[in-house]
Amino acid sequence: MKLKQALKYLPAVLFVGFISVMFLLWLILPKQHYSAQEKRVLADFPTLNAETLFNGNFQKELDTYLSDHTPARSFFIGLNADYQLITGRNGQSGIYLGKDEYLFPKPVKESENLLRNAQFIKEFADSSDIPVYMTVIPSSGYVNHNKLPLIHEEYTDDQLIRSFSKALGDKVQYVDSAAPFFEIGDKGQLYYRTDHHWTSKGAYKCYSLLGNALGYTPLKEESFTKETVTDFYGTSYAKAALWAIAPDVIELWHNKKQPEDSVTVEIRDGADVKTSHSYFFPDQLRNDDKYPVFLDGNHSLVTVTNENAEDRTLVVVKDSYAHTIVPFLSQHYRNIIMVDLRYYKKDVSALAKEHQAEGVLLLYSLDNLSEDTNLSYLF
């Protein structure tokens, strides 16, 4: 009888014990500034003053702080992600788990922003004396359709891109990459399993597709040696929190006939200038996010000079997908000027004229293009 009475209180005792241990650990354990698995900075303790107290910001920020610094946070996040998956809620975090451990961001939806961006680009091309080219990179979920889970939302990249490209007008020379990528599908790894970006193989495929429009003959794949970098976990992995998934491999393609010192990469962020003699930045491989090994990640203005290439100049208005393809394009242009409109707010037309560019290439992924609000800064 006494045992039965004691067992009645066992759940309450365990709960109080668990809370007490967690609180003690929260007090004792040092607070981390950064989560390597989630690839993000964790919240600092909020500022307490009369204003933040009465407007409710202190309480909201305190909740975030306590959540971010829960002991064994990564374990519990991973446990929750596994539970969601086991109970049939694949994609609950915005990421689907597909076959062969592929992680897919949920599909892009039709949005007014896509057509608004098409109008900005059309107006830019109509006002430009310099040829304007564009390609939109489809999503991994659309291309790797054979690796999607049984239940998923529909990927309509082809329809969205078709509507977008039609709205660009006649002056933009649009190069389709969606249909060729879809045809390849899972026969070649064009995208990382744990990241939304394309691989070097995917970038090379797009580089080959652009050759006819931009007026160059693509180098054959055999022209490059491939340096392998292991243990890459991308942004999809960080969002999905399915920690047991195997890492990706990054390939750095080096032109066999191109001397390293013939390349100069100049990175400008305001008054700050950084120079390198390689397309690849090995210091970035020490970080949790290794993708910035390509051209050091996102910057306002980057100039890539290849002394061995033909004396031509190309302006590339882009998102981060361009970092992988520019080393290929650089084999055919003495100068490539990369512009990121999230940070560069000057007239792109004036920049292209100043450097006597032969063309302007806009290169965006469909995911980013559907959300980007900076294309109004083109002119």
N, C-alpha and C positions, 0 to 999 in steps of 0.2 A: 504493500500500500504506500509506504513512504517513497519507494522507488518510483512508483507511478506519479506521485505528486511532484517529485523532483524533476522527472522527465518533462512535466508540463512547462516548467520554467526554463528548460534547456535552450529553446530557440531564442528567448529573450536574453539569456546569459551569453550565448554565442554572439548575438548581435551587438550587445553592449561591449563585449570583449573585443570584437572586431573593430568597432568604432574607436575604442580606447587605444588599441594598438596602432591603428592608422593615424590617430591624432598625435600619439607619441612619436611615431616615425616622422610625421610632418614637421614636428618641432625640432627633432634631432638632425634629420638628413639635410645636407646642404641643398640650396635651391639652384636648379639649373637655369641657365640663360637661354639655351637652345636645345631643341629636340632633333636629334640626328635622324631618327626614323620618320618623323613628320615633316622634316625639312622646314622648320619655321622657328622664329624667335618666340619664346614663351613670355607671358605677361609679367610685368613688374608690379610691385605692390602699389596700389593706387594712391594718388594724392588726396589727403583728407583736409578739407577746409569747409567753411560754411557753404560756399557755392556748390561744391560737389556733393555735400551731404544732403542739401535740401532739393537739388534737382535730380537726385537719384543716381547720378553717375558713379558715385563712390560704391554703392551697393552692387551695381552691375559689374563694375571693374573688379570689385572684390570677389564676386562669384567666379569671374574668369580666372583671376589669380589663383584662387583655391583649386579650381578645376585643373589648371595647367600644372600645378605643383603637387598634385595628389601622388603619394608614394606608389611606385610600381605602375605609373600611368600608362606606359607603353603596353604592359602586360594586359591591363584591363581593357584598353582600346582594342588590342588584338583579339582578346577573348570575346568582346562584343561583336567584332566583325565576323569572327568564326560562327558565333551564335546566329547572327543575321543570315549568313550563308546556309547554315545547316537547316534553318527553319524556312527556307525557300524565299528569302528576301534578297536575292542577288541584285546588286546595283543600288542598295539602300544608301550607300555613301556617294552615289553619283558615278561609281565605277563598277562595270560588270567584270566578273571572272569568267573567262572563256576557256576554250580548249588549249592544252599545252601551256597553261599558266599565263595566257595573255590577259592583260588588264585593259579594258576599253572604257574611256569616258563615254557617258551617255550621248546620244546623237544631238546634233545641232537642230534647233527648231527654226522654222521660218520667222524672220523678224524684219521689221521696217528698217532696222539699222543696216542690213545688208544692201538694200536698194538705195538707201541714203548714201552709203559709201560708194556704190556704183556711180551715183550722180556726181559726187565729188571728183572721182577719177575721170569721168567723162568730161567734166568742165576743165579739169587740168589738162587733159590731152587736147581738147579743142583749142585751148589757149597757147599750146606749146608748139614751137617750131621743130622740136626734137622728137624723134619717134618714141612712142610709149608702148611698152610690152607688159603683159601681165599673165600670171598663172596663179590659180588657187589650188592649194594642196588639200585633197580630201582627207577625211579622218581615218584612223586606223580601223575603227569598227566597220566602216564602209568597205575598205579595201580587203580586210581579212574577214570577209563575210562567212567563210567556211569555219571560222574558229569562234564565232559568237555562241553564247549560251543558247539553250533551247528557247527560253523566254527572254525577249528583249524588245525595246522600242525600235521602230523602224528607222533605219539610216537612209535618208533621202538626199544624200550629198549631191548626186547627179542632177536631181531636179533643182535644188537650190543653186548650184553652180551654173546650171544652164540659164536660169532666170537672171542671175547676176551678170553673166557674161553678155547676154543680149542687151542689158541695160547700159553697157559700157559705150555703145555707139561704134561707129566705123573707124575712128582714128586710133583706138586701142587695138593693138595686135594681140589677140588672146590666144594663148597656147594651152590646150586641154591636157591636163595630166590625170584627170579623174578616170576616164575610160581606159587608158593604158594601165594605170595602177590597178584598177578593178580586174582587168584581164589577167594580170600577173597573180593577184590575190595572195594566197599563202604559198605560192610556188617559190617565192623568194622573200626573205625577211626584209621588207621595206620599212618596217617600223619596229621600235623596241617593244618588248613584251611588257615592261614595267613603266613605260613612259609614253607620252602622247607624241613625241617627236619622231620624225623619220630617222632611219639609220643612214650611215654613209652610202650604203647600197641604194636606198631610196633617193638620196640626194643625187647620186650618180645617174640614176634612171631619169630624173627630171632634167638634169644637165644635158643628157643626151637628147631629150625631147625638145629642149630650147634651141639646140644648135641650128636648125634650119631657119627659124625666125630671126635669130640674132646674127646669123652669118658666120658660123664657125663649124669646123668638122670635129666632133667630139673625139677625144682620145679613147683608145680602146682600154678596157678594164685591165688588160695585161700590162699596160703602161705604168701601173702603180704597184708598189709594195704595200702590204697591209700590216700595220702595227696593231697588236691586240691589247686592249685594256680590260681587265676583268673587274668584277664586283661593282657593277653600276646598278643602282636602284633609282628609278625615276620618280616623277611627280605622281603618277597613277598609283604606284606602290605606296607612297606616303599617304595618299587620300584613302586608299582601300583598307589599309592596316592589316592586310593578310600577310603577316610577317614571315610565314614559312615558304613563300614563293622564292624560287632561285633567282639569282641576279642576272643581269644582262651583260653582254660584251660590247664594248665600243671598239670600232675599227678606225684607225687614222690612216688615210690613204696618202702615200707619198709618191709623187712623180719620180720615176727612176732617173730621169734625165735632167731634173731641175736641181741645181745647187741650192742648198739651204740659204746661203747668204745673198742669193739673188732676189729674195723676197723681203719687203719691209712692210710691217703692219704698224700704222700710226693711229693711236686711239686718243680721241679728244672728248673730254667731259668738262665743258666750260674752259677754265684756264689750265686744267690738268691735262698733261700730254704724256703718253706712255708709248714706247717704241719697242718692237720686237722684230726678229728676223725669221719668224716661223708662223705658219697658220695655226699652230697648236701651242697651247700654253700648259705645259706639264704641271705647273704649280697647282692648277685647278684640280688635278687628280687626287690631291690630298684632302679635298673637301668632300662633304657628303654628297653634294650634287656635282657630278663630274662632267655634265654636258657642256659647261662653259670652257672645257678644254679646247673647243672650237672657237677661235678668235676671241677668247676671253669673255664670252657672254654678251650681255646687252650694254650698249653704250650709245651716246648721242650721235657721234660721227666717227666713222672708222675708214681710213684710207689704206687700201692694200695695193702695193706696187710690186710688179714683177718685171724686172729689167729684161728678162728673156722673152717676154711676150710682145705681140704686135702693138704698135703705138696707137692704142685706142683706149677710150675712157667710157665706163659704164657707171651710171648712178643706180644703186639698188635701194629702193624704199621697201622696208621689210619688217617681219617679226623674227623671232629667234630661229625659225627653220632655215633662214638664209645662211646662218653661220656655218652650216655643213656643206652647202652648195657653192659658196663663194670661192673656196680653194680650187674647185674644179673650173669655175668660170674664169678665175685668175690666170689660167693657162692660155687664155686668148685675149686678155686685156692688160695693157701696161698698167692702167690705173682702174681700180674699182672703188667707188665712194659709197659706203653703206650709211644709210640714214634711218634712224629710228625715231619716228614721229612722236613717240611717247616722251622723248627728251629734246628733240630738235624742233624748234619752233620758228625757223626762218623759211624763206621762200625757196622751195626745191627747184623751181624753174630757174631762178637766178643762180643757184648753185650749179646746175647743169650747164648753163651758158658760160659761167665763169671758168669752168674746167673744160669747155668745148667738148662736152660728152656726145658720143655717137648715139646714145639711147638712154632711156630711163626704164628700168625693170621694176615692176611692183610684184613682190612675192610674199604671199600671206597664206597661212592655213585657214581653212574654212572656219574652224573653231574661233580663232582670233579675229578674223574679219567680221564675224557676226556680232562681236562685242566691241570692236575698236571704235573709239570716238575721236580719233586724232587725225583722220584723213582730210579734214577741213583745212589742216595746216599745209597741204600740198602747195598752195599758192595764196 
